[in-house]
Amino acid sequence: MKDSTTAALSGTLRGPKLGVMPCFLGCLALAMPRLVLFLVWVMSDYLDRAYETKIWPLLGFFLLPLTTLAYAFAMNYGAHQWTPIGIAAVVCAVLVDLGLFRTGARSRSGREIVVKGEKLD
């Protein structure tokens, strides 16, 4: 008899199909979402199942990469239906993506360059 992990990986369990997005890539997505988005695009059809066109993942790569991955997860998890887990994933990803934009802009604007005690403009 197969245990539930083996059954889930082979796709024999009933219920929402998670697809092949390993937990490692999910965790790595928080640190390097663009790299993970590229790897998922190259190595699987995970994004193709979630998006009908290629333009949304392409725009998502440049604008909101974590949100793009979260939406792909939500659509693959719920078989193109919104579920509470999918909604939570997308909302959290949007907040993280927007927080990263704001933090990045703040750190660039407040940066001073000092060389040998002299401030450069």
KOLGU-4560 file (N, C-alpha, C; in nm, 3 decimals, padded with zeros to 5 digits):
<recs>
<n_xx: 00.084 n_yy: -00.118 n_zz: 00.000 ca_xx: 00.000 ca_yy: 00.000 ca_zz: 00.000 c_xx: 00.089 c_yy: 00.125 c_zz: 00.000 mol: A seq: 1 type: MET>
<n_xx: 00.052 n_yy: 00.220 n_zz: -00.082 ca_xx: 00.129 ca_yy: 00.344 ca_zz: -00.090 c_xx: 00.093 c_yy: 00.435 c_zz: 00.026 mol: A seq: 2 type: LYS>
<n_xx: 00.193 n_yy: 00.507 n_zz: 00.076 ca_xx: 00.160 ca_yy: 00.608 ca_zz: 00.177 c_xx: 00.110 c_yy: 00.733 c_zz: 00.107 mol: A seq: 3 type: ASP>
<n_xx: 00.057 n_yy: 00.828 n_zz: 00.185 ca_xx: -00.008 ca_yy: 00.946 ca_zz: 00.125 c_xx: 00.091 c_yy: 01.035 c_zz: 00.050 mol: A seq: 4 type: SER>
<n_xx: 00.217 n_yy: 01.039 n_zz: 00.093 ca_xx: 00.316 ca_yy: 01.122 ca_zz: 00.023 c_xx: 00.343 c_yy: 01.067 c_zz: -00.115 mol: A seq: 5 type: THR>
<n_xx: 00.363 n_yy: 00.936 n_zz: -00.124 ca_xx: 00.388 ca_yy: 00.875 ca_zz: -00.255 c_xx: 00.266 c_yy: 00.889 c_zz: -00.344 mol: A seq: 6 type: THR>
<n_xx: 00.148 n_yy: 00.873 n_zz: -00.286 ca_xx: 00.025 ca_yy: 00.886 ca_zz: -00.363 c_xx: 00.007 c_yy: 01.029 c_zz: -00.413 mol: A seq: 7 type: ALA>
<n_xx: 00.040 n_yy: 01.126 n_zz: -00.328 ca_xx: 00.026 ca_yy: 01.266 ca_zz: -00.369 c_xx: 00.123 c_yy: 01.300 c_zz: -00.481 mol: A seq: 8 type: ALA>
<n_xx: 00.246 n_yy: 01.249 n_zz: -00.474 ca_xx: 00.344 ca_yy: 01.277 ca_zz: -00.578 c_xx: 00.308 c_yy: 01.209 c_zz: -00.709 mol: A seq: 9 type: LEU>
<n_xx: 00.247 n_yy: 01.092 n_zz: -00.702 ca_xx: 00.211 ca_yy: 01.022 ca_zz: -00.825 c_xx: 00.078 c_yy: 01.069 c_zz: -00.881 mol: A seq: 10 type: SER>
<n_xx: 00.005 n_yy: 01.149 n_zz: -00.805 ca_xx: -00.119 ca_yy: 01.206 ca_zz: -00.855 c_xx: -00.239 c_yy: 01.116 c_zz: -00.836 mol: A seq: 11 type: GLY>
<n_xx: -00.232 n_yy: 01.016 n_zz: -00.747 ca_xx: -00.344 ca_yy: 00.924 ca_zz: -00.730 c_xx: -00.444 c_yy: 00.969 c_zz: -00.624 mol: A seq: 12 type: THR>
<n_xx: -00.413 n_yy: 01.074 n_zz: -00.548 ca_xx: -00.508 ca_yy: 01.123 ca_zz: -00.449 c_xx: -00.617 c_yy: 01.204 c_zz: -00.518 mol: A seq: 13 type: LEU>
<n_xx: -00.737 n_yy: 01.197 n_zz: -00.462 ca_xx: -00.847 ca_yy: 01.279 ca_zz: -00.511 c_xx: -00.839 c_yy: 01.417 c_zz: -00.448 mol: A seq: 14 type: ARG>
<n_xx: -00.898 n_yy: 01.514 n_zz: -00.511 ca_xx: -00.898 ca_yy: 01.649 ca_zz: -00.456 c_xx: -00.817 c_yy: 01.742 c_zz: -00.545 mol: A seq: 15 type: GLY>
<n_xx: -00.784 n_yy: 01.861 n_zz: -00.496 ca_xx: -00.710 ca_yy: 01.958 ca_zz: -00.577 c_xx: -00.575 c_yy: 01.904 c_zz: -00.618 mol: A seq: 16 type: PRO>
<n_xx: -00.540 n_yy: 01.925 n_zz: -00.743 ca_xx: -00.411 ca_yy: 01.879 ca_zz: -00.792 c_xx: -00.309 c_yy: 01.991 c_zz: -00.777 mol: A seq: 17 type: LYS>
<n_xx: -00.202 n_yy: 01.964 n_zz: -00.704 ca_xx: -00.100 ca_yy: 02.064 ca_zz: -00.679 c_xx: -00.001 c_yy: 02.075 c_zz: -00.793 mol: A seq: 18 type: LEU>
<n_xx: 00.011 n_yy: 01.975 n_zz: -00.874 ca_xx: 00.110 ca_yy: 01.979 ca_zz: -00.981 c_xx: 00.249 c_yy: 01.952 c_zz: -00.929 mol: A seq: 19 type: GLY>
<n_xx: 00.346 n_yy: 01.989 n_zz: -01.009 ca_xx: 00.484 ca_yy: 01.961 ca_zz: -00.972 c_xx: 00.556 c_yy: 02.091 c_zz: -00.940 mol: A seq: 20 type: VAL>
<n_xx: 00.523 n_yy: 02.149 n_zz: -00.823 ca_xx: 00.595 ca_yy: 02.266 ca_zz: -00.776 c_xx: 00.651 c_yy: 02.230 c_zz: -00.641 mol: A seq: 21 type: MET>
<n_xx: 00.774 n_yy: 02.181 n_zz: -00.636 ca_xx: 00.831 ca_yy: 02.134 ca_zz: -00.511 c_xx: 00.834 c_yy: 02.243 c_zz: -00.404 mol: A seq: 22 type: PRO>
<n_xx: 00.834 n_yy: 02.198 n_zz: -00.281 ca_xx: 00.836 ca_yy: 02.290 ca_zz: -00.167 c_xx: 00.962 c_yy: 02.376 c_zz: -00.168 mol: A seq: 23 type: CYS>
<n_xx: 01.073 n_yy: 02.319 n_zz: -00.214 ca_xx: 01.198 ca_yy: 02.396 ca_zz: -00.220 c_xx: 01.182 c_yy: 02.518 c_zz: -00.310 mol: A seq: 24 type: PHE>
<n_xx: 01.120 n_yy: 02.501 n_zz: -00.427 ca_xx: 01.099 ca_yy: 02.615 ca_zz: -00.516 c_xx: 01.003 c_yy: 02.716 c_zz: -00.454 mol: A seq: 25 type: LEU>
<n_xx: 00.905 n_yy: 02.667 n_zz: -00.380 ca_xx: 00.813 ca_yy: 02.758 ca_zz: -00.312 c_xx: 00.884 c_yy: 02.844 c_zz: -00.209 mol: A seq: 26 type: GLY>
<n_xx: 00.974 n_yy: 02.784 n_zz: -00.134 ca_xx: 01.050 ca_yy: 02.860 ca_zz: -00.033 c_xx: 01.152 c_yy: 02.952 c_zz: -00.101 mol: A seq: 27 type: CYS>
<n_xx: 01.214 n_yy: 02.904 n_zz: -00.206 ca_xx: 01.313 ca_yy: 02.984 ca_zz: -00.280 c_xx: 01.247 c_yy: 03.104 c_zz: -00.347 mol: A seq: 28 type: LEU>
<n_xx: 01.118 n_yy: 03.091 n_zz: -00.378 ca_xx: 01.046 ca_yy: 03.200 ca_zz: -00.444 c_xx: 01.041 c_yy: 03.326 c_zz: -00.359 mol: A seq: 29 type: ALA>
<n_xx: 01.042 n_yy: 03.312 n_zz: -00.228 ca_xx: 01.041 ca_yy: 03.430 ca_zz: -00.143 c_xx: 01.170 c_yy: 03.508 c_zz: -00.152 mol: A seq: 30 type: LEU>
<n_xx: 01.282 n_yy: 03.438 n_zz: -00.174 ca_xx: 01.412 ca_yy: 03.504 ca_zz: -00.182 c_xx: 01.443 c_yy: 03.551 c_zz: -00.324 mol: A seq: 31 type: ALA>
<n_xx: 01.412 n_yy: 03.468 n_zz: -00.422 ca_xx: 01.447 ca_yy: 03.499 ca_zz: -00.562 c_xx: 01.330 c_yy: 03.464 c_zz: -00.655 mol: A seq: 32 type: MET>
<n_xx: 01.223 n_yy: 03.545 n_zz: -00.651 ca_xx: 01.103 ca_yy: 03.508 ca_zz: -00.727 c_xx: 01.125 c_yy: 03.505 c_zz: -00.878 mol: A seq: 33 type: PRO>
<n_xx: 01.208 n_yy: 03.593 n_zz: -00.931 ca_xx: 01.229 ca_yy: 03.593 ca_zz: -01.076 c_xx: 01.302 c_yy: 03.468 c_zz: -01.123 mol: A seq: 34 type: ARG>
<n_xx: 01.400 n_yy: 03.422 n_zz: -01.046 ca_xx: 01.471 ca_yy: 03.300 ca_zz: -01.080 c_xx: 01.376 c_yy: 03.181 c_zz: -01.076 mol: A seq: 35 type: LEU>
<n_xx: 01.294 n_yy: 03.173 n_zz: -00.973 ca_xx: 01.199 ca_yy: 03.062 ca_zz: -00.961 c_xx: 01.096 c_yy: 03.068 c_zz: -01.073 mol: A seq: 36 type: VAL>
<n_xx: 01.048 n_yy: 03.187 n_zz: -01.105 ca_xx: 00.952 ca_yy: 03.201 ca_zz: -01.214 c_xx: 01.012 c_yy: 03.153 c_zz: -01.345 mol: A seq: 37 type: LEU>
<n_xx: 01.137 n_yy: 03.187 n_zz: -01.371 ca_xx: 01.205 ca_yy: 03.141 ca_zz: -01.492 c_xx: 01.220 c_yy: 02.989 c_zz: -01.490 mol: A seq: 38 type: PHE>
<n_xx: 01.263 n_yy: 02.932 n_zz: -01.377 ca_xx: 01.281 ca_yy: 02.786 ca_zz: -01.368 c_xx: 01.149 c_yy: 02.712 c_zz: -01.387 mol: A seq: 39 type: LEU>
<n_xx: 01.042 n_yy: 02.762 n_zz: -01.327 ca_xx: 00.912 ca_yy: 02.699 ca_zz: -01.342 c_xx: 00.866 c_yy: 02.707 c_zz: -01.487 mol: A seq: 40 type: VAL>
<n_xx: 00.891 n_yy: 02.818 n_zz: -01.553 ca_xx: 00.852 ca_yy: 02.833 ca_zz: -01.693 c_xx: 00.929 c_yy: 02.738 c_zz: -01.783 mol: A seq: 41 type: TRP>
<n_xx: 01.059 n_yy: 02.722 n_zz: -01.758 ca_xx: 01.144 ca_yy: 02.638 ca_zz: -01.844 c_xx: 01.120 c_yy: 02.490 c_zz: -01.818 mol: A seq: 42 type: VAL>
<n_xx: 01.103 n_yy: 02.452 n_zz: -01.692 ca_xx: 01.102 ca_yy: 02.310 ca_zz: -01.656 c_xx: 00.964 c_yy: 02.245 c_zz: -01.646 mol: A seq: 43 type: MET>
<n_xx: 00.857 n_yy: 02.321 n_zz: -01.659 ca_xx: 00.725 ca_yy: 02.260 ca_zz: -01.645 c_xx: 00.621 c_yy: 02.338 c_zz: -01.725 mol: A seq: 44 type: SER>
<n_xx: 00.500 n_yy: 02.287 n_zz: -01.724 ca_xx: 00.389 ca_yy: 02.358 ca_zz: -01.787 c_xx: 00.297 c_yy: 02.419 c_zz: -01.681 mol: A seq: 45 type: ASP>
<n_xx: 00.352 n_yy: 02.443 n_zz: -01.563 ca_xx: 00.277 ca_yy: 02.497 ca_zz: -01.450 c_xx: 00.215 c_yy: 02.632 c_zz: -01.483 mol: A seq: 46 type: TYR>
<n_xx: 00.291 n_yy: 02.720 n_zz: -01.547 ca_xx: 00.240 ca_yy: 02.853 ca_zz: -01.583 c_xx: 00.141 c_yy: 02.844 c_zz: -01.699 mol: A seq: 47 type: LEU>
<n_xx: 00.165 n_yy: 02.752 n_zz: -01.792 ca_xx: 00.074 ca_yy: 02.736 ca_zz: -01.905 c_xx: -00.065 c_yy: 02.691 c_zz: -01.861 mol: A seq: 48 type: ASP>
<n_xx: -00.069 n_yy: 02.609 n_zz: -01.756 ca_xx: -00.199 ca_yy: 02.563 ca_zz: -01.705 c_xx: -00.273 c_yy: 02.676 c_zz: -01.635 mol: A seq: 49 type: ARG>
<n_xx: -00.202 n_yy: 02.774 n_zz: -01.581 ca_xx: -00.267 ca_yy: 02.882 ca_zz: -01.506 c_xx: -00.305 c_yy: 03.000 c_zz: -01.594 mol: A seq: 50 type: ALA>
<n_xx: -00.223 n_yy: 03.030 n_zz: -01.693 ca_xx: -00.246 ca_yy: 03.148 ca_zz: -01.777 c_xx: -00.281 c_yy: 03.103 c_zz: -01.918 mol: A seq: 51 type: TYR>
<n_xx: -00.374 n_yy: 03.174 n_zz: -01.981 ca_xx: -00.413 ca_yy: 03.140 ca_zz: -02.117 c_xx: -00.320 c_yy: 03.200 c_zz: -02.221 mol: A seq: 52 type: GLU>
<n_xx: -00.255 n_yy: 03.310 n_zz: -02.187 ca_xx: -00.163 ca_yy: 03.375 ca_zz: -02.281 c_xx: -00.025 c_yy: 03.383 c_zz: -02.219 mol: A seq: 53 type: THR>
<n_xx: 00.073 n_yy: 03.419 n_zz: -02.298 ca_xx: 00.211 ca_yy: 03.433 ca_zz: -02.248 c_xx: 00.239 c_yy: 03.574 c_zz: -02.197 mol: A seq: 54 type: LYS>
<n_xx: 00.153 n_yy: 03.670 n_zz: -02.225 ca_xx: 00.181 ca_yy: 03.809 ca_zz: -02.189 c_xx: 00.174 c_yy: 03.831 c_zz: -02.038 mol: A seq: 55 type: ILE>
<n_xx: 00.078 n_yy: 03.767 n_zz: -01.967 ca_xx: 00.066 ca_yy: 03.790 ca_zz: -01.823 c_xx: 00.185 c_yy: 03.738 c_zz: -01.744 mol: A seq: 56 type: TRP>
<n_xx: 00.234 n_yy: 03.616 n_zz: -01.772 ca_xx: 00.356 ca_yy: 03.575 ca_zz: -01.701 c_xx: 00.477 c_yy: 03.661 c_zz: -01.735 mol: A seq: 57 type: PRO>
<n_xx: 00.484 n_yy: 03.709 n_zz: -01.859 ca_xx: 00.594 ca_yy: 03.796 ca_zz: -01.898 c_xx: 00.588 c_yy: 03.929 c_zz: -01.824 mol: A seq: 58 type: LEU>
<n_xx: 00.471 n_yy: 03.990 n_zz: -01.818 ca_xx: 00.456 ca_yy: 04.115 ca_zz: -01.741 c_xx: 00.480 c_yy: 04.090 c_zz: -01.592 mol: A seq: 59 type: LEU>
<n_xx: 00.432 n_yy: 03.977 n_zz: -01.544 ca_xx: 00.453 ca_yy: 03.942 ca_zz: -01.404 c_xx: 00.599 c_yy: 03.923 c_zz: -01.369 mol: A seq: 60 type: GLY>
<n_xx: 00.678 n_yy: 03.873 n_zz: -01.463 ca_xx: 00.821 ca_yy: 03.855 ca_zz: -01.440 c_xx: 00.887 c_yy: 03.988 c_zz: -01.406 mol: A seq: 61 type: PHE>
<n_xx: 00.848 n_yy: 04.094 n_zz: -01.476 ca_xx: 00.910 ca_yy: 04.224 ca_zz: -01.456 c_xx: 00.844 c_yy: 04.306 c_zz: -01.346 mol: A seq: 62 type: PHE>
<n_xx: 00.712 n_yy: 04.293 n_zz: -01.327 ca_xx: 00.641 ca_yy: 04.381 ca_zz: -01.234 c_xx: 00.614 c_yy: 04.317 c_zz: -01.098 mol: A seq: 63 type: LEU>
<n_xx: 00.549 n_yy: 04.204 n_zz: -01.095 ca_xx: 00.510 ca_yy: 04.139 ca_zz: -00.969 c_xx: 00.539 c_yy: 03.989 c_zz: -00.977 mol: A seq: 64 type: LEU>
<n_xx: 00.665 n_yy: 03.949 n_zz: -00.964 ca_xx: 00.699 ca_yy: 03.808 ca_zz: -00.985 c_xx: 00.640 c_yy: 03.712 c_zz: -00.881 mol: A seq: 65 type: PRO>
<n_xx: 00.637 n_yy: 03.751 n_zz: -00.756 ca_xx: 00.582 ca_yy: 03.662 ca_zz: -00.654 c_xx: 00.431 c_yy: 03.648 c_zz: -00.670 mol: A seq: 66 type: LEU>
<n_xx: 00.365 n_yy: 03.755 n_zz: -00.708 ca_xx: 00.221 ca_yy: 03.750 ca_zz: -00.734 c_xx: 00.190 c_yy: 03.660 c_zz: -00.853 mol: A seq: 67 type: THR>
<n_xx: 00.275 n_yy: 03.664 n_zz: -00.954 ca_xx: 00.259 ca_yy: 03.578 ca_zz: -01.071 c_xx: 00.267 c_yy: 03.431 c_zz: -01.031 mol: A seq: 68 type: THR>
<n_xx: 00.364 n_yy: 03.397 n_zz: -00.947 ca_xx: 00.377 ca_yy: 03.260 ca_zz: -00.898 c_xx: 00.258 c_yy: 03.222 c_zz: -00.809 mol: A seq: 69 type: LEU>
<n_xx: 00.215 n_yy: 03.313 n_zz: -00.724 ca_xx: 00.103 ca_yy: 03.284 ca_zz: -00.635 c_xx: -00.026 c_yy: 03.263 c_zz: -00.714 mol: A seq: 70 type: ALA>
<n_xx: -00.048 n_yy: 03.342 n_zz: -00.819 ca_xx: -00.167 ca_yy: 03.324 ca_zz: -00.902 c_xx: -00.161 c_yy: 03.189 c_zz: -00.973 mol: A seq: 71 type: TYR>
<n_xx: -00.043 n_yy: 03.152 n_zz: -01.022 ca_xx: -00.029 ca_yy: 03.022 ca_zz: -01.087 c_xx: -00.060 c_yy: 02.910 c_zz: -00.988 mol: A seq: 72 type: ALA>
<n_xx: -00.011 n_yy: 02.924 n_zz: -00.864 ca_xx: -00.042 ca_yy: 02.826 ca_zz: -00.761 c_xx: -00.192 c_yy: 02.820 c_zz: -00.735 mol: A seq: 73 type: PHE>
<n_xx: -00.255 n_yy: 02.936 n_zz: -00.722 ca_xx: -00.398 ca_yy: 02.941 ca_zz: -00.692 c_xx: -00.480 c_yy: 02.877 c_zz: -00.802 mol: A seq: 74 type: ALA>
<n_xx: -00.446 n_yy: 02.902 n_zz: -00.926 ca_xx: -00.522 ca_yy: 02.845 ca_zz: -01.037 c_xx: -00.498 c_yy: 02.695 c_zz: -01.051 mol: A seq: 75 type: MET>
<n_xx: -00.376 n_yy: 02.650 n_zz: -01.027 ca_xx: -00.347 ca_yy: 02.507 ca_zz: -01.035 c_xx: -00.405 c_yy: 02.433 c_zz: -00.916 mol: A seq: 76 type: ASN>
<n_xx: -00.405 n_yy: 02.493 n_zz: -00.800 ca_xx: -00.457 ca_yy: 02.430 ca_zz: -00.679 c_xx: -00.609 c_yy: 02.413 c_zz: -00.686 mol: A seq: 77 type: TYR>
<n_xx: -00.677 n_yy: 02.514 n_zz: -00.733 ca_xx: -00.822 ca_yy: 02.512 ca_zz: -00.735 c_xx: -00.883 c_yy: 02.473 c_zz: -00.868 mol: A seq: 78 type: GLY>
<n_xx: -00.804 n_yy: 02.420 n_zz: -00.960 ca_xx: -00.855 ca_yy: 02.382 ca_zz: -01.093 c_xx: -00.928 c_yy: 02.499 c_zz: -01.158 mol: A seq: 79 type: ALA>
<n_xx: -00.862 n_yy: 02.614 n_zz: -01.163 ca_xx: -00.914 ca_yy: 02.739 ca_zz: -01.221 c_xx: -01.034 c_yy: 02.794 c_zz: -01.147 mol: A seq: 80 type: HIS>
<n_xx: -01.047 n_yy: 02.761 n_zz: -01.019 ca_xx: -01.149 ca_yy: 02.818 ca_zz: -00.932 c_xx: -01.078 c_yy: 02.882 c_zz: -00.813 mol: A seq: 81 type: GLN>
<n_xx: -01.129 n_yy: 02.995 n_zz: -00.767 ca_xx: -01.069 ca_yy: 03.060 ca_zz: -00.651 c_xx: -01.105 c_yy: 02.983 c_zz: -00.525 mol: A seq: 82 type: TRP>
<n_xx: -01.003 n_yy: 02.952 n_zz: -00.447 ca_xx: -01.022 ca_yy: 02.886 ca_zz: -00.318 c_xx: -00.968 c_yy: 02.979 c_zz: -00.209 mol: A seq: 83 type: THR>
<n_xx: -01.006 n_yy: 02.957 n_zz: -00.083 ca_xx: -00.952 ca_yy: 03.043 ca_zz: 00.023 c_xx: -00.799 c_yy: 03.041 c_zz: 00.031 mol: A seq: 84 type: PRO>
<n_xx: -00.739 n_yy: 02.925 n_zz: 00.009 ca_xx: -00.593 ca_yy: 02.917 ca_zz: 00.011 c_xx: -00.533 c_yy: 02.996 c_zz: -00.105 mol: A seq: 85 type: ILE>
<n_xx: -00.593 n_yy: 02.988 n_zz: -00.222 ca_xx: -00.546 ca_yy: 03.063 ca_zz: -00.338 c_xx: -00.558 c_yy: 03.212 c_zz: -00.318 mol: A seq: 86 type: GLY>
<n_xx: -00.670 n_yy: 03.256 n_zz: -00.262 ca_xx: -00.689 ca_yy: 03.399 ca_zz: -00.237 c_xx: -00.587 c_yy: 03.449 c_zz: -00.136 mol: A seq: 87 type: ILE>
<n_xx: -00.565 n_yy: 03.372 n_zz: -00.030 ca_xx: -00.467 ca_yy: 03.411 ca_zz: 00.072 c_xx: -00.327 c_yy: 03.419 c_zz: 00.012 mol: A seq: 88 type: ALA>
<n_xx: -00.292 n_yy: 03.323 n_zz: -00.073 ca_xx: -00.159 ca_yy: 03.323 ca_zz: -00.135 c_xx: -00.140 c_yy: 03.446 c_zz: -00.224 mol: A seq: 89 type: ALA>
<n_xx: -00.240 n_yy: 03.480 n_zz: -00.303 ca_xx: -00.228 ca_yy: 03.595 ca_zz: -00.394 c_xx: -00.224 c_yy: 03.726 c_zz: -00.315 mol: A seq: 90 type: VAL>
<n_xx: -00.308 n_yy: 03.740 n_zz: -00.213 ca_xx: -00.308 ca_yy: 03.863 ca_zz: -00.132 c_xx: -00.174 c_yy: 03.882 c_zz: -00.062 mol: A seq: 91 type: VAL>
<n_xx: -00.123 n_yy: 03.775 n_zz: -00.003 ca_xx: 00.008 ca_yy: 03.785 ca_zz: 00.064 c_xx: 00.119 c_yy: 03.819 c_zz: -00.035 mol: A seq: 92 type: CYS>
<n_xx: 00.114 n_yy: 03.758 n_zz: -00.154 ca_xx: 00.216 ca_yy: 03.784 ca_zz: -00.255 c_xx: 00.212 c_yy: 03.929 c_zz: -00.304 mol: A seq: 93 type: ALA>
<n_xx: 00.092 n_yy: 03.983 n_zz: -00.322 ca_xx: 00.080 ca_yy: 04.123 ca_zz: -00.363 c_xx: 00.140 c_yy: 04.215 c_zz: -00.256 mol: A seq: 94 type: VAL>
<n_xx: 00.109 n_yy: 04.187 n_zz: -00.131 ca_xx: 00.163 ca_yy: 04.269 ca_zz: -00.022 c_xx: 00.315 c_yy: 04.261 c_zz: -00.016 mol: A seq: 95 type: LEU>
<n_xx: 00.369 n_yy: 04.141 n_zz: -00.033 ca_xx: 00.516 ca_yy: 04.126 ca_zz: -00.032 c_xx: 00.578 c_yy: 04.197 c_zz: -00.152 mol: A seq: 96 type: VAL>
<n_xx: 00.519 n_yy: 04.178 n_zz: -00.271 ca_xx: 00.573 ca_yy: 04.245 ca_zz: -00.391 c_xx: 00.570 c_yy: 04.397 c_zz: -00.376 mol: A seq: 97 type: ASP>
<n_xx: 00.460 n_yy: 04.451 n_zz: -00.330 ca_xx: 00.451 ca_yy: 04.596 ca_zz: -00.314 c_xx: 00.543 c_yy: 04.645 c_zz: -00.204 mol: A seq: 98 type: LEU>
<n_xx: 00.561 n_yy: 04.566 n_zz: -00.100 ca_xx: 00.654 ca_yy: 04.601 ca_zz: 00.007 c_xx: 00.797 c_yy: 04.602 c_zz: -00.042 mol: A seq: 99 type: GLY>
<n_xx: 00.831 n_yy: 04.509 n_zz: -00.131 ca_xx: 00.965 ca_yy: 04.506 ca_zz: -00.187 c_xx: 00.992 c_yy: 04.628 c_zz: -00.274 mol: A seq: 100 type: LEU>
<n_xx: 00.891 n_yy: 04.671 n_zz: -00.351 ca_xx: 00.908 ca_yy: 04.792 ca_zz: -00.433 c_xx: 00.932 c_yy: 04.913 c_zz: -00.345 mol: A seq: 101 type: PHE>
<n_xx: 00.851 n_yy: 04.927 n_zz: -00.240 ca_xx: 00.862 ca_yy: 05.044 ca_zz: -00.154 c_xx: 00.994 c_yy: 05.045 c_zz: -00.078 mol: A seq: 102 type: ARG>
<n_xx: 01.036 n_yy: 04.930 n_zz: -00.028 ca_xx: 01.162 ca_yy: 04.921 ca_zz: 00.045 c_xx: 01.280 c_yy: 04.950 c_zz: -00.047 mol: A seq: 103 type: THR>
<n_xx: 01.276 n_yy: 04.898 n_zz: -00.168 ca_xx: 01.384 ca_yy: 04.921 ca_zz: -00.264 c_xx: 01.397 c_yy: 05.068 c_zz: -00.301 mol: A seq: 104 type: GLY>
<n_xx: 01.284 n_yy: 05.136 n_zz: -00.323 ca_xx: 01.288 ca_yy: 05.278 ca_zz: -00.357 c_xx: 01.338 c_yy: 05.361 c_zz: -00.240 mol: A seq: 105 type: ALA>
<n_xx: 01.298 n_yy: 05.324 n_zz: -00.119 ca_xx: 01.341 ca_yy: 05.399 ca_zz: -00.001 c_xx: 01.492 c_yy: 05.383 c_zz: 00.020 mol: A seq: 106 type: ARG>
<n_xx: 01.544 n_yy: 05.262 n_zz: 00.000 ca_xx: 01.687 ca_yy: 05.241 ca_zz: 00.024 c_xx: 01.772 c_yy: 05.311 c_zz: -00.082 mol: A seq: 107 type: SER>
<n_xx: 01.722 n_yy: 05.320 n_zz: -00.205 ca_xx: 01.798 ca_yy: 05.390 ca_zz: -00.309 c_xx: 01.798 c_yy: 05.540 c_zz: -00.288 mol: A seq: 108 type: ARG>
<n_xx: 01.686 n_yy: 05.595 n_zz: -00.240 ca_xx: 01.678 ca_yy: 05.740 ca_zz: -00.226 c_xx: 01.756 c_yy: 05.791 c_zz: -00.105 mol: A seq: 109 type: SER>
<n_xx: 01.771 n_yy: 05.709 n_zz: -00.002 ca_xx: 01.840 ca_yy: 05.755 ca_zz: 00.118 c_xx: 01.987 c_yy: 05.719 c_zz: 00.123 mol: A seq: 110 type: GLY>
<n_xx: 02.040 n_yy: 05.667 n_zz: 00.016 ca_xx: 02.179 ca_yy: 05.621 ca_zz: 00.014 c_xx: 02.274 c_yy: 05.738 c_zz: -00.012 mol: A seq: 111 type: ARG>
<n_xx: 02.376 n_yy: 05.748 n_zz: 00.071 ca_xx: 02.480 ca_yy: 05.849 ca_zz: 00.053 c_xx: 02.611 c_yy: 05.779 c_zz: 00.022 mol: A seq: 112 type: GLU>
<n_xx: 02.689 n_yy: 05.836 n_zz: -00.066 ca_xx: 02.819 ca_yy: 05.780 ca_zz: -00.099 c_xx: 02.926 c_yy: 05.870 c_zz: -00.036 mol: A seq: 113 type: ILE>
<n_xx: 03.006 n_yy: 05.810 n_zz: 00.052 ca_xx: 03.111 ca_yy: 05.884 ca_zz: 00.120 c_xx: 03.244 c_yy: 05.816 c_zz: 00.088 mol: A seq: 114 type: VAL>
<n_xx: 03.338 n_yy: 05.894 n_zz: 00.033 ca_xx: 03.472 ca_yy: 05.843 ca_zz: 00.000 c_xx: 03.574 c_yy: 05.927 c_zz: 00.075 mol: A seq: 115 type: VAL>
<n_xx: 03.648 n_yy: 05.864 n_zz: 00.161 ca_xx: 03.752 ca_yy: 05.929 ca_zz: 00.241 c_xx: 03.699 c_yy: 06.053 c_zz: 00.313 mol: A seq: 116 type: LYS>
<n_xx: 03.582 n_yy: 06.038 n_zz: 00.373 ca_xx: 03.525 ca_yy: 06.146 ca_zz: 00.453 c_xx: 03.454 c_yy: 06.253 c_zz: 00.373 mol: A seq: 117 type: GLY>
<n_xx: 03.454 n_yy: 06.245 n_zz: 00.240 ca_xx: 03.385 ca_yy: 06.345 ca_zz: 00.156 c_xx: 03.259 c_yy: 06.284 c_zz: 00.097 mol: A seq: 118 type: GLU>
<n_xx: 03.152 n_yy: 06.359 n_zz: 00.101 ca_xx: 03.024 ca_yy: 06.315 ca_zz: 00.049 c_xx: 03.017 c_yy: 06.344 c_zz: -00.101 mol: A seq: 119 type: LYS>
<n_xx: 02.985 n_yy: 06.240 n_zz: -00.180 ca_xx: 02.973 ca_yy: 06.257 ca_zz: -00.324 c_xx: 02.825 c_yy: 06.276 c_zz: -00.360 mol: A seq: 120 type: LEU>
<n_xx: 02.796 n_yy: 06.356 n_zz: -00.461 ca_xx: 02.658 ca_yy: 06.379 ca_zz: -00.504 c_xx: 02.622 c_yy: 06.291 c_zz: -00.618 mol: A seq: 121 type: ASP>
</recs>
